[in-house]
Amino acid sequence: DEEESPFHTTTRASRLSAAAATTTTTQIEHRGGTKLSLADTWARLQRRGIDTEELWQRITDVLIKTLVCVEDSIKSPPNCFELFGFDVLLDSDGQPWVLEVNGSPDLACANSIDKHIKRRMVSDAIRLVDPLPVDRDALAALLQRRFQTGSWFHRAPRSQAQRKQFVNIEMAKVLAGRFPRLHGEMPKHTGGFQRIAPSTQHSAVVAMKRRAFQASS
């Protein structure tokens, strides 16, 4: 019985909004064993009378709580990003439970659905991060000036405001006129990803954490 057969969504399902996952596995040549796309998973659950929008909110809530619990232990090195793979189990009541979080999720493509979903996920991740181009000649010239004169600038700045102006001028040369996205600024391209923090939901979880620590101190 297809409706009662065991199944699990691909790792990317925990990062997709239901609206974004429109391609079903019936449109892919092979289903990939017990793996289903998020759209197929939603369709099965909806046939069982489950409100998938409400379920998605519960899933994002448990993901946010998981990350907030360990945020003080996760280093945030500059100029890089990290991809996490969440394994989420749904019980018979539709309650999501985090089984584990993989710091290096499996990106191997063993079948057609893997190729369809994981390749799109990697492409979406790169477009979301949008790494800035670097003009190697401009960077080399800047480092050479620093090595020869001990200064990053052609002349010494007279104030903090002028120093900031000089920094922006030099960085514009190195980064071809582009600048990194500001913290909290919405990416230009999200693809199949859905931003869950910062958000109202995330702020509520952070506030709950602060109250808990204040009560225990």
Salt bridges, closest charged atoms under 4 A:
GLU2 OE2 - ARG31 NH2 3.67
GLU2 OE2 - ARG44 NH2 3.53
GLU3 OE2 - ARG47 NH2 2.89
GLU29 OE2 - HIS30 NE2 3.32
ASP40 OD2 - ARG31 NH1 3.47
GLU54 OE2 - ARG58 NH1 3.03
ASP61 OD2 - LYS65 NZ 2.94
GLU71 OE2 - LYS209 NZ 3.18
ASP72 OD2 - LYS209 NZ 3.27
ASP114 OD1 - LYS35 NZ 2.99
ASP114 OD1 - LYS118 NZ 3.68
ASP124 OD2 - ARG12 NH2 2.38
ASP130 OD2 - ARG178 NH2 2.49
GLU170 OE2 - ARG145 NH1 3.29
GLU170 OE2 - LYS173 NZ 3.84
